[in-house]
Amino acid sequence: MRDPRTLLVGQASSYKEARKNVYSQEFDVLLIDLAIGEGQGAELLESIQLKRPDVQCIAISASENDDAAMDALKRGAVGYLVKHSWFGSYLQAVLEVANGGAAISPRVAKKIIPKIFNAAMHGENIFTHRKFESLTEREIDILNLIAQGKSTQEIASYLEISPLTVATHVKNIYGKMQVKTRAQAVRYAMLTGII
């Protein structure tokens, strides 16, 4: 992958090495082979979304199976590529995702779009995954206000509580969601359908 718009910061040939690199390197987009470590790629994908929700992940698989693709997307992937079948290069997929898009092999997209559409028509959120300690109603209210770009002071004023109480709720949200920033909390909440 050589292009002045990208920089390869790491690669791994084993699950252990991949896990180490994910938490020690700084990067924006990750290509992850779901077959790594005897199929532990999906587990790693979900772990990355919990601990590094700022990272955009593209799952790579030999399978065109729509259930495998849906599982990867539910776990937080923003792309699903079938090996040797799409875009001509992974570089194009990385650039698409880095610029806010998605990268899904066309044959897989054709299979999963009807599933997503049908679920939406029936009011189902098929992308809800990972359970964590439930947020309280107040924490969800605060998370919604954070997503609207409100400051701690603005949230306190709107909810008629003290800024210190807001800060405590935000700290609790971070702990329950295992995130470190407002942006990570909002992104994860949107991925899981909380907001």
N, C-alpha and C positions, 0 to 999 in steps of 0.2 A: 504494500500500500504506500505508494510514493506520490505525494501531492503537497504543494506548499501550504495548502489549507489544513493539512492534518499533521499530527505528530504521533507516531507509535511510541507509547511510553512503557509498554510491557507486553509480554505474552507468556503463556504457561502451557505445559504439556501434561500436567497432572492436576487433579482436584486440589490437593494440598498447596501446590505452587500457585494455582489460580486464586485460592482463598487468601493466601498471604499477599499476593500482588494487589488484589482488590482493596485491601485495607491499608496498604502501605504506599500506594501510588495515587497521584492526583490525575484525574481524567474526566472527560465529559460523556463519552460514549463507550460502551463495552460490547464487544461481540462475544457471545458465550455459546459454546457448543454444548447442547443439552446432553450429549453422550459422554462428556468428560467425567472421569472418575466412576465408571460403570453406571452412568445414568444419573449422576448426582448434580448435573447441570441445573435442573429445575429447582432443586433445593438451594443451590448457590444463588440462583436468580432471585428467589424470594428473600434470602438473607441479605443480598445486596440492596433490595428495595427497602428493607427495614433499617439497615445501618447506613446506607448511602443513597437516600431517596433523590438526591440531586443528580445521580448518574442515570443516563438513558441507556437501557439495555436492549440489544438485538439478539434474539435467540436464533441459533443455527441448528438445523436438524436435517437428517437424511429423509425424514418422514413428511409426506404431504397430508398426513392424517389431521383432519380438522379438530379432533378432540385434543391432540397434542398441541396444536397451535392455540386453541382456546385456553388450555391450561397455562401455557407460557404467558399469554396476554393477561390472564387472571393474576398471575404471579408478578405482574408489573412490567413485562416486556413491552416495548413500543414498536417492536418489529419481530417478524418471524420469517426467516429465509430458509428455503430448502436448498441444501448444498448443490452447487453446480447448476442452478436453474434460473437465477434471476439477476437482473441489473447488469450483467456483464462483469461486475466487480463489487466487492464488499465496500470499496471506497464510496461508490455512489450511495449505498445504503447509509453509511456513516454520515456522509454530508447531508443527506435528506433528514435524518434524525437530529443531527446537530442544529439544523435550521428549523426545528419545530415540527417536522413531518413524521410520518410513519413509514416503515419499510416492511411490506408483507408481500411474499411471493404471490403473483396474480392467481395461480391455480388454488392456492390456499385461501386467498381473499374471497374468491368466488364461492368457496364452500362455507366460510364463516360469516359472511355478511348477512345471509338469510337468517342464521341463528341469532345474530345480534339484533336484527330488525324484529324478528318474531318475539324475542324476549322483551324488547322495548315496547312493543305493541301491547304486551300483557303486563306492563309495569314492573317487570323483573329487572334486577340489577345483577347481571351474570358476572360482573367483574369484582364482586365482593369476595375477598379472600382473607387470609390470616385473621384469626381472632386474637384480640388483646384485651386487657382489662378494660371493661366498658367505660366510656366517657359518660360523665353525668350530663343531664340536660343543660345545666349552666355552662359546662365546658364546651358542649357543642355550640351553644349560643356564642360563646367567646370565639371559638374557632371560626364560625361564620363571619363574625365581625373582623377578625384578623384577615380572612380571605377577601374582605371588602377593602382592605388597606388601612383599617382604623388603627390608631396608636393606642397605647395603654391608657393614656389620659382620656381619649375619645371614647374608648370602650367603657371606662369607669363612669364617665358622665352619662353615656347612653343607658347603661344598666343601673345607674344610681347606686354604685358601690365604690369603695375606695380603690385607688390605683394599686395599692399593696395587695388587695384581694384579687384584683385582675392578675397581677404578677404571680401570685400563688397558684391561681387556676392555670395560667400558662405553663408554669413549672410542672404542675401535675399532668397537663396534656403532654408535654415533652416526655416525661417519664413513662407514661402509659403507652405512648406511640413509639418510644425509643428513637426520638429525633432530637436535634440540637438547635434548630432554627425555626422561625415562623414559616419560612418558605418550605422547609421540609415537612412541617406539620400540615400545611395547606395542601401540598402536593400529595402526600400520603392519604389525607382525608378525601381528596378528590378521587384518587385511584381506588379507594376502597368503598366509595359511595357514602361516606359519613356525611359529607356536605355536597 
